[in-house]
Amino acid sequence: MVAGKQLRVVLHKPKITELERLVSLCAAGQLTPVIDCTYPLEKFQDAFARFASGQFTGKIVLLVDSALA
């Protein structure tokens, strides 16, 4: 339990046609991800705290290469 929320792992095996559709939408510039914020991997605690707060809109992204931050 985190801040009154239960975390669950959801596994989904997408169909190749779904992936092809996503690729075509990305290539056409018709798919835009909503990113709330990014954190370097070293600050994963801050990212998790943001998630636990529930005060975010979009994805919280952890950057593996801190040079990208």
N, C-alpha and C positions, 0 to 999 in steps of 0.2 A: 504494500500500500504506500502510495506517495501522495501526500496532501489530499487524502480522502479519495484518491483515484486508484483503481486497480490496473496494473500494467499487464498486458497480455501479448504474447507473441503470435502473430498471424502470418502464416505462410501461404503464399499464393504462387502458383506456377502459371505464368501467363501463356496464352496461346501465341504462336508465332504471328498470327494475323493481327493480334492486338499490338504486339511490339512493332510490326511493320507499319501499322497505322500511326503509332506514336512517333516513329522515325519520320514518316512523311509530314506529319503536323509540325514537328520541330524544323525540318528542312524548309518548310513553307513559311516559317515564322509565325505560325498560328497557335503555338503552344508556349505559354510563358509560365514558368514555375513561380510560385509566390514564396519568397524567402524572407522570413522575419529578420533573421540576423545570422552572422557567422562568427565562429570562435576558432582560434587555433586549437589543435588537439591538446596542447598543454593546459588549456583552460576549460577542459571538459566539465569540471565541477560547476563553473559558472553557467555553462550551457544547460546542464541538468537542472540547476536551480531555476533557470528561466523556464524550462519545461514544467517543473513542479509548481511554479507559481500560477500557471494557466493563463498568464497575461501575454500571449503571443498570437500572432495571426500569420499563418504560413509555416514553412519549415524552419527548423533550427539546424544549421549546418555546421558540422565539425570539419575543419580543414586539416587534412593529413599533412600537407606540406605547408609549414608555417610561413614560407616565403610568399604564399598567396594571400595572407591576411593583410 
